[in-house]
């Protein structure tokens, strides 16, 4: 399997660089064992706090974060 590095767009609300977050947690249900999301880097220091919805794969979380209204998919 080849890893592809996906570029993250800046936060759509404040322009800050985003952080990637991948979480592993114990769960009996495989669907909830791993999830990833992208958040605004300013969310930790009183910034805008924008966070994408959690996704199973980081590539899906990045695609959701990079999606902009009026810009297609």
C-alpha positions in Angstrom: 0.0 0.0 0.0 1.4 3.4 -1.0 0.9 6.4 1.3 -0.1 9.6 -0.3 0.4 12.8 1.5 -2.7 15.0 1.2 -2.4 18.8 1.6 -4.6 20.5 4.1 -6.1 23.9 3.3 -6.0 26.6 6.0 -9.0 27.0 8.4 -11.9 28.3 6.4 -12.9 30.8 9.2 -9.6 32.2 10.5 -6.9 31.1 8.1 -4.8 29.3 10.7 -3.0 26.1 9.8 -4.9 22.9 10.7 -3.8 20.0 12.9 -4.4 16.3 12.0 -5.7 14.1 14.8 -5.9 10.3 14.8 -7.4 8.6 17.8 -7.3 4.9 18.8 -9.6 3.8 21.6 -10.6 0.4 22.9 -14.0 -0.6 21.6 -15.8 -3.8 21.0 -17.2 -2.3 17.8 -14.6 -2.1 15.0 -16.3 1.0 13.5 -15.5 3.1 16.5 -12.0 1.8 17.3 -10.2 4.3 15.1 -11.2 7.8 14.0 -9.6 10.8 12.6 -10.4 14.5 12.3 -8.9 17.8 11.4 -9.0 20.9 13.7 -7.9 24.5 13.6 -4.6 24.9 15.3 -5.9 27.9 17.1 -8.6 25.8 18.8 -6.2 25.1 21.6 -5.4 28.7 22.4 -8.7 30.4 22.3 -9.0 30.6 18.6 -12.0 29.9 16.4 -12.3 26.2 17.4 -13.3 24.7 14.1 -13.3 20.9 14.0 -14.2 18.6 11.1 -16.5 15.6 11.7 -14.7 12.4 12.7 -14.0 9.9 9.9 -12.7 6.4 9.9 -9.7 7.3 7.7 -7.5 10.3 7.8 -7.8 10.8 4.0 -11.6 11.1 4.5 -11.2 13.6 7.3 -8.8 15.7 5.1 -11.2 15.6 2.2 -14.0 16.8 4.4 -11.9 19.6 5.8 -10.7 20.7 2.4 -14.2 20.9 1.0 -15.4 24.4 0.5 -18.9 25.7 -0.4 -19.1 26.7 -4.1 -15.8 25.0 -5.0 -17.2 21.6 -6.0 -16.1 18.5 -4.3 
